[in-house]
């Protein structure tokens, strides 16, 4: 028997067709993350257990991902809207049921663990967009662009209100990439960008918190700093307050040089100058301790993973599967670039983990589930007789 109504492969045959290179790069990035999480937390009584917990998160997520490979992904198609609805409800409930941690309500606390719905919202938005856009290759602009934008704006704005500017930024590139892959014209994509800028302006005045605006303003201000004003009292006051985190990350990235200080020997890391270094600033630890070589290798591994996901999309003619692979690849690639750009202070400081490497159970599981769905799609290439609207 087959799972797909018009043909398919058995579960055992599908497992044999899973892309081994994608699995290899995924596991390699997970192991690399464990090494640097251990370096970032070693000797710190508050965070010393993060490496072992992250190993547990990775093992559980890999196990769940394996079971995602077994049934045909047609079941994901059928559950896409349910997953989206449950995730949106979880985001809506955060202000009422989540404890406040560091001024934000992002996690549901349970005995022994917590769940961050914003990480799963990224996957839920990809699945819902794919389910919606698979029939919209020749739809009017309202159906093909405005409705998808509204679909993404709901979780993005709820996440921005937590507040979590970093995670909300990921949804925009995912929307653009998936709309383009679904057949939207370049003119329509530019129109969507204009609408997105309007939403960003509205968010600045109505949604963003004062500390988020301060981060943007400090980032804009720091481009004018040079040897003539860097020692001034005004600049030093900023670096001790709003600009402390990105400034310390920038020092760490620059101090690593070509080959770094060695794993576990970075001064900014070891002497506790760099905050949140196992999560939001892990790339700064990589840059400080392994230098240009190490950060290039990590980014190269992520690039190979993204390329592999796009290769699966290229081989897949079935619309839902292809759109999901494009969305997951864009999500992982965008989040990785934003994380590294934050560590280099190329963009305003935001709390965004490096996929598969930074500490965090929700981020690790959501990312691995997204990759598992793509592996499932790649292992089951369905015959499509009708023409499609893909480029």
C-alpha positions in Angstrom: 0.0 0.0 0.0 1.1 3.6 -0.5 0.4 6.7 1.5 -0.2 9.1 -1.4 -3.5 8.8 -3.3 -1.8 8.7 -6.7 1.2 6.6 -6.0 4.3 6.6 -3.8 6.9 4.6 -1.9 6.7 2.4 1.1 8.1 3.6 4.3 11.2 1.4 4.1 11.8 2.3 0.5 11.4 6.0 1.4 14.0 5.7 4.3 16.5 4.3 1.8 16.1 7.4 -0.3 16.7 9.9 2.5 19.5 12.4 1.5 22.4 11.2 3.5 24.5 14.3 2.9 21.8 16.5 4.4 21.7 14.2 7.5 25.5 14.4 7.7 25.6 18.2 7.6 22.8 18.5 10.1 24.5 16.1 12.6 27.9 17.9 12.1 26.4 21.3 12.9 24.7 19.8 16.0 28.0 18.4 17.2 29.8 21.7 16.5 27.2 23.5 18.5 27.8 21.2 21.5 31.5 21.9 21.4 31.0 25.7 21.5 28.2 25.6 24.0 30.5 23.7 26.3 33.2 26.3 25.8 30.8 29.1 26.4 29.5 27.7 29.7 32.4 25.8 31.2 33.2 27.0 34.7 30.0 29.0 35.0 27.8 27.6 37.8 24.7 29.2 36.4 25.0 27.7 32.9 27.4 24.8 33.4 24.7 22.2 32.6 23.7 23.6 29.2 26.0 21.4 27.2 24.5 18.2 28.6 20.9 19.6 28.3 21.6 20.6 24.7 22.8 17.1 23.9 19.6 15.7 25.3 17.6 18.3 23.3 19.4 17.2 20.1 18.9 13.5 20.8 15.2 13.8 21.5 14.8 16.1 18.4 16.6 13.6 16.2 14.3 10.9 17.5 11.2 12.9 16.8 12.6 13.8 13.4 13.1 10.2 12.5 9.4 9.4 13.2 8.5 12.4 11.0 10.2 10.6 8.1 8.0 7.5 8.4 4.5 8.6 7.2 4.0 10.2 3.8 4.2 14.0 4.0 0.6 14.2 2.7 -0.3 14.0 6.4 1.7 17.2 6.9 -0.4 18.9 4.1 -3.6 17.9 5.9 -2.3 19.1 9.3 -0.8 22.4 8.1 -3.7 24.6 9.1 -4.2 22.8 12.4 -0.5 23.3 13.2 -0.7 27.0 12.3 -3.8 27.5 14.4 -2.4 25.8 17.4 0.8 27.8 17.2 -1.1 31.1 16.8 -3.2 30.3 19.9 0.0 29.5 21.8 1.4 32.9 20.9 -1.8 34.6 21.9 -1.8 32.9 25.3 1.8 33.9 26.2 0.9 37.3 27.8 -1.7 35.5 30.1 0.0 32.2 31.0 3.8 32.6 30.4 6.1 33.9 33.2 8.0 37.1 32.7 11.7 36.4 32.1 14.1 39.3 31.5 11.2 41.5 30.7 9.6 39.2 28.1 7.0 36.5 28.0 8.2 34.0 25.4 8.2 30.6 27.2 5.6 28.3 28.7 7.2 26.8 31.8 6.7 23.2 32.6 8.3 21.0 35.3 11.9 20.4 34.0 11.6 22.2 30.7 10.0 25.1 28.8 8.6 25.7 25.3 9.1 28.8 23.1 6.2 28.9 20.6 7.9 31.5 18.4 10.4 28.9 17.2 7.7 26.5 16.1 5.7 29.4 14.6 8.4 29.7 11.9 7.8 26.1 10.8 4.0 26.5 11.2 4.1 29.6 8.9 6.1 27.8 6.3 3.6 24.9 6.2 0.6 27.1 6.1 2.1 29.3 3.4 2.9 26.2 1.3 -0.6 24.8 1.8 -2.1 28.2 0.7 0.3 29.0 -2.2 0.3 25.6 -3.9 -3.0 26.6 -5.7 -2.2 30.2 -6.3 0.3 30.3 -9.2 -2.1 32.4 -11.3 -4.2 34.0 -8.7 -4.9 37.7 -8.4 -2.5 39.9 -6.4 -4.8 40.0 -3.4 -4.9 36.2 -3.2 -1.3 35.6 -4.2 0.4 38.3 -2.1 -1.9 40.2 0.3 -3.4 37.1 2.0 -0.1 35.4 2.4 1.3 38.5 3.9 -1.6 38.6 6.4 -1.0 34.9 7.1 2.6 35.7 8.1 1.9 39.0 9.8 -0.3 37.4 12.5 2.5 35.3 14.1 5.2 37.9 13.3 3.4 40.7 15.1 2.4 38.5 18.0 6.1 37.5 18.4 7.2 41.2 18.1 4.8 42.0 21.0 6.5 39.5 23.3 8.9 41.3 22.6 11.2 39.3 20.2 12.3 41.5 17.3 14.8 38.9 16.0 12.4 36.0 15.4 9.8 38.3 13.8 12.4 39.5 11.3 12.7 36.0 9.8 9.2 35.8 8.5 9.7 38.5 5.8 12.4 36.8 3.7 10.5 33.5 4.1 7.3 35.1 2.7 9.2 36.7 -0.2 11.1 33.5 -1.2 8.0 31.3 -1.1 5.8 33.8 -3.0 8.5 34.0 -5.7 8.9 30.3 -5.8 5.1 29.9 -6.2 5.2 32.0 -9.3 4.7 35.6 -8.2 6.2 38.2 -10.6 9.1 40.4 -9.6 6.8 43.4 -9.8 4.5 41.8 -7.3 7.4 40.9 -5.0 8.5 44.6 -5.1 5.0 45.6 -4.2 5.1 43.2 -1.3 8.3 44.8 -0.1 6.6 48.2 -0.1 3.8 46.8 1.9 6.3 45.3 4.3 8.0 48.6 4.8 4.6 50.1 5.7 4.1 47.4 8.3 7.6 48.0 9.6 6.9 51.8 10.0 3.6 51.0 11.8 5.4 48.5 14.1 8.0 51.2 15.0 5.3 53.5 16.3 2.7 51.1 17.6 4.3 47.7 18.5 8.1 48.0 19.2 9.2 48.5 22.8 11.4 51.4 23.9 14.4 49.2 24.4 14.1 47.8 20.9 14.0 51.3 19.5 17.1 52.1 21.6 19.0 49.2 20.0 18.2 50.5 16.6 19.2 54.0 17.4 22.5 52.9 19.1 23.3 50.8 16.0 22.7 53.8 13.7 24.8 56.0 16.0 27.8 53.6 16.2 28.6 54.1 12.5 29.7 57.6 13.3 32.2 56.6 16.0 35.9 56.8 15.2 39.2 57.5 16.8 38.2 61.1 17.4 35.1 60.5 19.5 35.5 56.9 20.8 37.1 58.0 24.0 34.4 60.7 24.7 32.2 60.4 27.8 29.0 60.2 25.7 30.2 57.2 23.6 31.6 55.4 26.6 28.3 55.8 28.5 26.5 54.2 25.5 29.0 51.3 25.5 28.4 50.7 29.2 24.6 50.6 28.7 22.6 50.1 25.5 25.6 49.2 23.4 27.4 46.9 25.8 26.3 43.5 24.3 27.0 44.2 20.6 30.2 46.0 21.5 31.6 43.1 23.4 30.5 40.7 20.6 32.3 42.9 18.1 35.5 42.9 20.2 35.3 39.1 20.4 34.8 38.7 16.6 37.7 41.0 15.8 40.1 39.7 18.4 40.0 36.2 17.0 42.0 37.1 14.0 42.8 34.4 11.4 42.8 31.3 13.6 41.5 32.4 17.1 42.7 31.9 20.6 41.8 28.2 20.7 38.6 26.5 22.0 38.0 27.5 25.6 40.6 30.3 25.6 38.8 33.3 24.3 39.2 36.2 26.7 35.7 37.7 26.1 34.2 34.3 26.7 36.3 33.0 29.5 36.2 36.3 31.6 32.5 36.7 31.2 32.5 40.0 29.2 30.3 38.5 26.5 26.6 38.0 27.7 24.3 35.3 26.4 27.2 33.8 24.6 25.8 30.3 24.4 22.5 31.5 22.7 22.3 35.0 21.1 26.1 35.5 20.6 27.4 32.0 19.9 29.0 33.1 16.6 31.1 35.6 18.5 32.5 32.7 20.6 33.2 30.8 17.4 34.9 33.9 15.9 37.0 34.6 19.0 38.2 31.0 19.6 38.6 29.7 16.1 39.0 33.0 14.1 38.2 33.6 10.5 38.9 29.9 9.7 36.3 28.7 12.2 33.5 31.1 11.4 34.0 30.5 7.7 33.8 26.7 8.3 30.6 27.1 10.3 29.0 29.4 7.8 30.1 27.0 5.0 28.4 24.1 6.8 25.2 26.1 7.1 25.5 27.1 3.4 25.8 23.5 2.4 22.8 22.6 4.5 20.7 25.4 2.8 22.0 24.4 -0.6 21.0 20.8 0.1 17.5 21.9 1.0 17.2 24.0 -2.1 18.4 21.0 -4.2 15.6 19.0 -2.8 13.2 21.8 -3.8 14.7 21.8 -7.3 14.1 18.0 -7.6 10.5 18.2 -6.3 7.8 19.1 -8.8 4.9 18.6 -6.3 4.0 22.2 -5.3 3.5 21.8 -1.5 6.7 19.9 -1.0 8.8 22.3 -3.1 7.5 25.3 -1.4 8.1 23.8 2.1 11.8 23.1 1.1 12.2 26.7 -0.1 10.7 28.1 3.1 12.8 26.0 5.4 16.0 26.8 3.5 15.2 30.5 3.6 14.3 30.4 7.3 17.6 28.6 8.3 19.7 30.7 6.0 18.1 34.1 7.0 18.3 33.3 10.7 22.0 32.3 10.4 22.9 35.4 8.5 21.0 37.6 11.0 22.7 35.9 14.0 26.2 36.5 12.5 25.4 40.0 11.4 24.3 40.8 15.0 27.6 39.5 16.3 29.4 41.8 13.9 27.1 44.7 14.7 26.2 45.0 11.1 22.5 45.1 12.1 20.8 46.1 15.4 21.2 43.7 18.3 18.4 41.1 18.4 18.1 37.9 20.4 18.2 35.2 17.7 19.9 31.8 18.0 22.2 30.3 15.4 20.2 27.3 14.0 21.4 23.9 15.2 24.3 25.4 17.1 23.0 27.8 19.8 21.6 26.5 23.1 17.8 26.0 23.2 15.5 23.1 23.0 12.7 24.7 21.1 15.0 26.2 18.5 16.8 22.9 18.0 13.6 20.8 17.8 11.8 23.2 15.4 14.8 23.4 13.1 15.2 19.6 13.0 11.5 19.1 12.4 11.7 21.4 9.5 14.7 19.6 8.0 13.0 16.2 8.7 9.9 17.3 6.7 12.2 18.3 3.8 14.0 15.0 4.0 10.6 13.3 3.9 9.7 15.3 0.8 13.0 14.5 -0.9 12.6 10.8 -0.2 9.2 10.7 -1.9 9.2 12.2 -5.4 5.6 12.1 -6.6 4.8 11.9 -10.3 3.2 15.1 -11.5 1.6 15.1 -14.9 0.2 18.6 -15.1 2.3 21.7 -15.8 3.1 23.8 -12.8 3.8 27.5 -12.2 7.3 27.1 -10.8 10.3 28.8 -12.4 
